[in-house]
Amino acid sequence: MVQEEIKRIFEAYFEKYKKTEGDRSSWSAYWMEMTDKGVLELNMTKCSRGTIFKVFVDKKKSLEFIGWDAYFEAMEHFKKEHPKLYEPDKLFSQMEEII
């Protein structure tokens, strides 16, 4: 799946499922993927700092970065470190099905 398609799907998912962080200056949406290799959570937050991504593996924060360019770069490395846990084609196809 190409980067523009991943971005389009995740942004649409965010718009549909976002929740406020309390003071309405920060909004988040997360996706959880359970595999036989562990539990992956992707969290997208939009706030005054920009678009922030947090990645959790088995409920422990693994990564945090700002912006789409950083997302794609970091997740390429993450995919190599965690094979079968982050499979973008599968994950974003499932995400697209529910939006």
Backbone as JSON Lines, residues from 0, in Angstrom:
{"i":0,"aa":"M","n":[0.85,-1.18,0.0],"ca":[0.0,0.0,0.0],"c":[0.9,1.24,0.0]}
{"i":1,"aa":"V","n":[0.58,2.21,-0.83],"ca":[1.41,3.4,-0.95],"c":[1.13,4.38,0.19]}
{"i":2,"aa":"Q","n":[2.1,5.25,0.44],"ca":[2.02,6.18,1.56],"c":[0.79,7.08,1.49]}
{"i":3,"aa":"E","n":[0.46,7.58,0.32],"ca":[-0.7,8.48,0.2],"c":[-1.99,7.76,0.58]}
{"i":4,"aa":"E","n":[-2.09,6.5,0.24],"ca":[-3.28,5.73,0.58],"c":[-3.35,5.47,2.09]}
{"i":5,"aa":"I","n":[-2.22,5.16,2.69],"ca":[-2.17,4.97,4.15],"c":[-2.59,6.26,4.84]}
{"i":6,"aa":"K","n":[-2.05,7.37,4.4],"ca":[-2.38,8.67,4.99],"c":[-3.87,8.96,4.84]}
{"i":7,"aa":"R","n":[-4.42,8.73,3.65],"ca":[-5.85,8.99,3.41],"c":[-6.72,8.14,4.34]}
{"i":8,"aa":"I","n":[-6.38,6.87,4.47],"ca":[-7.18,5.96,5.31],"c":[-7.08,6.35,6.78]}
{"i":9,"aa":"F","n":[-5.85,6.58,7.27],"ca":[-5.68,6.9,8.68],"c":[-6.34,8.24,9.01]}
{"i":10,"aa":"E","n":[-6.24,9.23,8.13],"ca":[-6.9,10.53,8.35],"c":[-8.42,10.36,8.39]}
{"i":11,"aa":"A","n":[-8.98,9.57,7.49],"ca":[-10.43,9.33,7.49],"c":[-10.85,8.6,8.76]}
{"i":12,"aa":"Y","n":[-10.07,7.62,9.17],"ca":[-10.35,6.89,10.42],"c":[-10.31,7.86,11.6]}
{"i":13,"aa":"F","n":[-9.29,8.72,11.63],"ca":[-9.17,9.71,12.69],"c":[-10.41,10.59,12.76]}
{"i":14,"aa":"E","n":[-10.84,11.11,11.62],"ca":[-12.0,12.01,11.6],"c":[-13.26,11.31,12.11]}
{"i":15,"aa":"K","n":[-13.39,10.04,11.83],"ca":[-14.58,9.3,12.25],"c":[-14.55,8.92,13.73]}
{"i":16,"aa":"Y","n":[-13.38,8.59,14.26],"ca":[-13.29,8.01,15.6],"c":[-12.55,8.87,16.62]}
{"i":17,"aa":"K","n":[-12.19,10.08,16.29],"ca":[-11.42,10.92,17.22],"c":[-12.23,11.26,18.47]}
{"i":18,"aa":"K","n":[-11.5,11.38,19.56],"ca":[-12.06,11.76,20.85],"c":[-11.2,12.9,21.4]}
{"i":19,"aa":"T","n":[-11.82,13.8,22.13],"ca":[-11.07,14.91,22.71],"c":[-10.25,14.41,23.9]}
{"i":20,"aa":"E","n":[-9.16,15.08,24.12],"ca":[-8.3,14.76,25.25],"c":[-8.7,15.53,26.51]}
{"i":21,"aa":"G","n":[-9.8,16.25,26.47],"ca":[-10.28,16.93,27.66],"c":[-10.6,18.39,27.44]}
{"i":22,"aa":"D","n":[-9.62,19.16,27.0],"ca":[-9.84,20.6,26.88],"c":[-10.18,21.03,25.45]}
{"i":23,"aa":"R","n":[-10.43,20.08,24.58],"ca":[-10.81,20.3,23.19],"c":[-9.72,21.01,22.37]}
{"i":24,"aa":"S","n":[-8.48,20.94,22.85],"ca":[-7.37,21.46,22.06],"c":[-6.53,20.32,21.51]}
{"i":25,"aa":"S","n":[-6.9,19.1,21.88],"ca":[-6.17,17.92,21.46],"c":[-7.17,16.8,21.19]}
{"i":26,"aa":"W","n":[-7.02,16.12,20.05],"ca":[-7.92,15.04,19.65],"c":[-7.1,13.81,19.31]}
{"i":27,"aa":"S","n":[-7.59,12.64,19.68],"ca":[-6.86,11.39,19.41],"c":[-7.79,10.31,18.9]}
{"i":28,"aa":"A","n":[-7.19,9.4,18.14],"ca":[-7.85,8.17,17.71],"c":[-6.78,7.09,17.72]}
{"i":29,"aa":"Y","n":[-7.17,5.88,18.08],"ca":[-6.18,4.82,18.08],"c":[-6.73,3.56,17.42]}
{"i":30,"aa":"W","n":[-5.81,2.76,16.96],"ca":[-6.12,1.48,16.33],"c":[-5.34,0.4,17.06]}
{"i":31,"aa":"M","n":[-6.0,-0.7,17.37],"ca":[-5.34,-1.82,18.03],"c":[-5.37,-3.04,17.12]}
{"i":32,"aa":"E","n":[-4.23,-3.68,16.99],"ca":[-4.1,-4.88,16.17],"c":[-3.54,-5.99,17.05]}
{"i":33,"aa":"M","n":[-4.29,-7.07,17.2],"ca":[-3.82,-8.19,18.01],"c":[-3.37,-9.29,17.07]}
{"i":34,"aa":"T","n":[-2.12,-9.72,17.23],"ca":[-1.55,-10.77,16.41],"c":[-0.91,-11.82,17.31]}
{"i":35,"aa":"D","n":[-0.47,-12.89,16.72],"ca":[0.23,-13.9,17.52],"c":[1.63,-13.43,17.91]}
{"i":36,"aa":"K","n":[2.07,-12.29,17.35],"ca":[3.37,-11.7,17.71],"c":[3.24,-10.63,18.78]}
{"i":37,"aa":"G","n":[2.02,-10.31,19.2],"ca":[1.8,-9.29,20.23],"c":[0.66,-8.36,19.86]}
{"i":38,"aa":"V","n":[0.53,-7.31,20.65],"ca":[-0.52,-6.31,20.45],"c":[0.14,-5.01,20.03]}
{"i":39,"aa":"L","n":[-0.32,-4.49,18.9],"ca":[0.17,-3.23,18.36],"c":[-0.93,-2.19,18.49]}
{"i":40,"aa":"E","n":[-0.58,-1.02,19.02],"ca":[-1.51,0.11,19.07],"c":[-0.88,1.29,18.36]}
{"i":41,"aa":"L","n":[-1.63,1.89,17.46],"ca":[-1.23,3.12,16.79],"c":[-2.15,4.23,17.27]}
{"i":42,"aa":"N","n":[-1.56,5.3,17.77],"ca":[-2.32,6.43,18.28],"c":[-1.94,7.66,17.47]}
{"i":43,"aa":"M","n":[-2.96,8.33,16.92],"ca":[-2.74,9.59,16.22],"c":[-3.4,10.69,17.05]}
{"i":44,"aa":"T","n":[-2.64,11.72,17.37],"ca":[-3.15,12.87,18.11],"c":[-2.89,14.12,17.3]}
{"i":45,"aa":"K","n":[-3.89,14.97,17.22],"ca":[-3.73,16.27,16.57],"c":[-3.91,17.34,17.64]}
{"i":46,"aa":"C","n":[-2.92,18.21,17.74],"ca":[-2.94,19.26,18.75],"c":[-2.13,20.45,18.23]}
{"i":47,"aa":"S","n":[-1.87,21.41,19.07],"ca":[-1.14,22.6,18.64],"c":[0.29,22.28,18.21]}
{"i":48,"aa":"R","n":[0.85,21.17,18.67],"ca":[2.2,20.76,18.27],"c":[2.22,20.11,16.89]}
{"i":49,"aa":"G","n":[1.06,19.71,16.37],"ca":[0.97,19.06,15.06],"c":[0.33,17.7,15.18]}
{"i":50,"aa":"T","n":[0.61,16.83,14.23],"ca":[0.1,15.47,14.23],"c":[1.16,14.58,14.88]}
{"i":51,"aa":"I","n":[0.78,14.0,16.01],"ca":[1.71,13.19,16.8],"c":[1.27,11.74,16.74]}
{"i":52,"aa":"F","n":[2.22,10.87,16.52],"ca":[1.96,9.43,16.48],"c":[2.67,8.77,17.65]}
{"i":53,"aa":"K","n":[1.96,7.84,18.28],"ca":[2.55,7.02,19.33],"c":[2.3,5.57,18.96]}
{"i":54,"aa":"V","n":[3.32,4.76,19.15],"ca":[3.23,3.33,18.84],"c":[3.49,2.56,20.12]}
{"i":55,"aa":"F","n":[2.55,1.66,20.45],"ca":[2.67,0.83,21.64],"c":[2.76,-0.63,21.22]}
{"i":56,"aa":"V","n":[3.61,-1.38,21.89],"ca":[3.71,-2.81,21.68],"c":[3.45,-3.47,23.03]}
{"i":57,"aa":"D","n":[2.42,-4.3,23.07],"ca":[2.03,-4.97,24.32],"c":[1.86,-3.97,25.47]}
{"i":58,"aa":"K","n":[1.16,-2.87,25.17],"ca":[0.81,-1.83,26.13],"c":[1.98,-0.96,26.6]}
{"i":59,"aa":"K","n":[3.15,-1.1,25.99],"ca":[4.32,-0.3,26.35],"c":[4.66,0.61,25.18]}
{"i":60,"aa":"K","n":[4.86,1.91,25.48],"ca":[5.18,2.85,24.41],"c":[6.53,2.5,23.8]}
{"i":61,"aa":"S","n":[6.52,2.34,22.49],"ca":[7.71,1.97,21.75],"c":[8.3,3.16,21.0]}
{"i":62,"aa":"L","n":[7.43,3.98,20.39],"ca":[7.85,5.11,19.57],"c":[6.91,6.29,19.75]}
{"i":63,"aa":"E","n":[7.44,7.49,19.51],"ca":[6.62,8.7,19.42],"c":[7.32,9.65,18.46]}
{"i":64,"aa":"F","n":[6.56,10.23,17.54],"ca":[7.14,11.14,16.56],"c":[6.06,12.07,16.05]}
{"i":65,"aa":"I","n":[6.48,13.15,15.38],"ca":[5.58,14.18,14.89],"c":[5.63,14.21,13.37]}
{"i":66,"aa":"G","n":[4.46,14.15,12.75],"ca":[4.34,14.33,11.3],"c":[4.36,13.05,10.5]}
{"i":67,"aa":"W","n":[3.77,13.16,9.31],"ca":[3.66,12.0,8.43],"c":[5.01,11.52,7.92]}
{"i":68,"aa":"D","n":[5.91,12.43,7.59],"ca":[7.22,12.0,7.09],"c":[7.93,11.14,8.14]}
{"i":69,"aa":"A","n":[7.88,11.6,9.38],"ca":[8.49,10.83,10.47],"c":[7.78,9.5,10.67]}
{"i":70,"aa":"Y","n":[6.45,9.49,10.49],"ca":[5.7,8.24,10.63],"c":[6.2,7.2,9.64]}
{"i":71,"aa":"F","n":[6.26,7.57,8.37],"ca":[6.64,6.61,7.34],"c":[8.09,6.14,7.53]}
{"i":72,"aa":"E","n":[8.97,7.03,7.9],"ca":[10.36,6.65,8.12],"c":[10.49,5.71,9.32]}
{"i":73,"aa":"A","n":[9.88,6.07,10.43],"ca":[9.98,5.26,11.65],"c":[9.31,3.9,11.48]}
{"i":74,"aa":"M","n":[8.18,3.87,10.8],"ca":[7.46,2.61,10.67],"c":[8.15,1.64,9.71]}
{"i":75,"aa":"E","n":[8.96,2.14,8.79],"ca":[9.75,1.25,7.95],"c":[10.75,0.48,8.82]}
{"i":76,"aa":"H","n":[11.4,1.18,9.75],"ca":[12.33,0.53,10.67],"c":[11.58,-0.39,11.63]}
{"i":77,"aa":"F","n":[10.44,0.07,12.12],"ca":[9.64,-0.72,13.06],"c":[9.2,-2.03,12.42]}
{"i":78,"aa":"K","n":[8.8,-1.95,11.17],"ca":[8.35,-3.14,10.43],"c":[9.46,-4.19,10.35]}
{"i":79,"aa":"K","n":[10.7,-3.74,10.17],"ca":[11.83,-4.67,10.1],"c":[12.14,-5.27,11.47]}
{"i":80,"aa":"E","n":[11.96,-4.47,12.52],"ca":[12.25,-4.94,13.88],"c":[11.14,-5.84,14.43]}
{"i":81,"aa":"H","n":[9.93,-5.64,13.94],"ca":[8.77,-6.39,14.43],"c":[8.02,-7.04,13.26]}
{"i":82,"aa":"P","n":[8.66,-8.02,12.6],"ca":[7.97,-8.66,11.47],"c":[6.69,-9.35,11.95]}
{"i":83,"aa":"K","n":[5.7,-9.28,11.13],"ca":[4.38,-9.89,11.38],"c":[3.56,-9.12,12.42]}
{"i":84,"aa":"L","n":[4.14,-8.12,13.08],"ca":[3.35,-7.32,14.02],"c":[2.76,-6.11,13.3]}
{"i":85,"aa":"Y","n":[3.56,-5.44,12.5],"ca":[3.09,-4.29,11.72],"c":[3.11,-4.69,10.24]}
{"i":86,"aa":"E","n":[1.93,-4.99,9.73],"ca":[1.75,-5.32,8.32],"c":[0.81,-4.27,7.74]}
{"i":87,"aa":"P","n":[1.36,-3.19,7.18],"ca":[0.54,-2.06,6.76],"c":[-0.56,-2.4,5.76]}
{"i":88,"aa":"D","n":[-0.3,-3.29,4.8],"ca":[-1.34,-3.62,3.83],"c":[-2.55,-4.22,4.53]}
{"i":89,"aa":"K","n":[-2.32,-5.14,5.41],"ca":[-3.4,-5.79,6.15],"c":[-4.09,-4.8,7.12]}
{"i":90,"aa":"L","n":[-3.28,-4.1,7.89],"ca":[-3.8,-3.18,8.9],"c":[-4.67,-2.09,8.28]}
{"i":91,"aa":"F","n":[-4.15,-1.41,7.25],"ca":[-4.91,-0.3,6.69],"c":[-6.09,-0.75,5.82]}
{"i":92,"aa":"S","n":[-6.03,-1.97,5.3],"ca":[-7.21,-2.52,4.61],"c":[-8.33,-2.75,5.61]}
{"i":93,"aa":"Q","n":[-7.97,-3.28,6.78],"ca":[-8.98,-3.49,7.83],"c":[-9.52,-2.15,8.33]}
{"i":94,"aa":"M","n":[-8.64,-1.19,8.49],"ca":[-9.08,0.13,8.96],"c":[-10.04,0.75,7.95]}
{"i":95,"aa":"E","n":[-9.73,0.6,6.67],"ca":[-10.58,1.17,5.63],"c":[-11.96,0.53,5.62]}
{"i":96,"aa":"E","n":[-12.05,-0.75,5.95],"ca":[-13.33,-1.45,5.95],"c":[-14.32,-0.86,6.96]}
{"i":97,"aa":"I","n":[-13.82,-0.29,8.05],"ca":[-14.75,0.2,9.08],"c":[-15.03,1.69,8.99]}
{"i":98,"aa":"I","n":[-14.42,2.38,8.0],"ca":[-14.72,3.8,7.87],"c":[-15.76,4.07,6.8]}
